[in-house]
């Protein structure tokens, strides 16, 4: 958001200066449409330069380097890019109980959400951009050009679902990172894979070892309609609903097993989605 606004302001300034010093303001035909074209042109050029800068910076980030801490500043450009993508694809996000989850900002907490599309993480990053956040993600995401290097450097942990040993190692790494940084939170999608029909499937209990060990608050969120973004892109606005259903305190988490948390999270999310089937998209 901040990058986009900064680029827009610079584009307007550049357009105004170009319009004035070239004398185009003296010609009536250029009064209206030409400044607008200049703003668009400057914005595209500045955005391209920003992306080139990210590409250059990413070359200094090794995906083989051990993850020693969560670096919110490194993930910040990705959050800014997520906001631009969300806006470009005409996505509008409505968050319920946002005040409640904002109380956990700058604190350890464990956020659980259902998984419906490749846009889910983009929506979470752009919506909770002020949270210092890490996540458990698929190993394939680290192989993405530029983004993968930023993700690894920021402290995002990849989990290989096909290897129990690697999965446990990923959980151990996540716990270690969060113990070192009391201001960071983690967001996970316990289904393990996205379900394009929007119907949540059984949650794996393994990720819930993290809040069990940390004894931190458990935040249960449902995401609705993100699976519609791809088919609606560029055509019409897609309204995505993020409902903060329930926040369990640290004391309540202590009394639950990972299996309990997985079952409770699944039931609350599934019930909430069923209760809001008729929402206006």
HELIX and SHEET records of a PDB file:
HELIX    1   1 UNK A    2  UNK A   21  1                                  20    
HELIX    2   2 UNK A   24  UNK A   26  5                                   3    
HELIX    3   3 UNK A   28  UNK A   30  5                                   3    
HELIX    4   4 UNK A   33  UNK A   58  1                                  26    
HELIX    5   5 UNK A   72  UNK A   88  1                                  17    
HELIX    6   6 UNK A   98  UNK A  102  1                                   5    
HELIX    7   7 UNK A  120  UNK A  127  1                                   8    
HELIX    8   8 UNK A  139  UNK A  142  1                                   4    
HELIX    9   9 UNK A  147  UNK A  154  1                                   8    
HELIX   10  10 UNK A  164  UNK A  180  1                                  17    
HELIX   11  11 UNK A  206  UNK A  208  5                                   3    
HELIX   12  12 UNK A  209  UNK A  214  1                                   6    
HELIX   13  13 UNK A  226  UNK A  228  5                                   3    
HELIX   14  14 UNK A  229  UNK A  232  1                                   4    
HELIX   15  15 UNK A  250  UNK A  254  1                                   5    
HELIX   16  16 UNK A  258  UNK A  275  1                                  18    
SHEET    1   A 7 UNK A  91  UNK A  96  0                                        
SHEET    2   A 7 UNK A 238  UNK A 248  1                                        
SHEET    3   A 7 UNK A 217  UNK A 224 -1                                        
SHEET    4   A 7 UNK A 109  UNK A 113  1                                        
SHEET    5   A 7 UNK A 184  UNK A 188  1                                        
SHEET    6   A 7 UNK A 132  UNK A 137  1                                        
SHEET    7   A 7 UNK A 157  UNK A 158  1                                        
END                                                                             
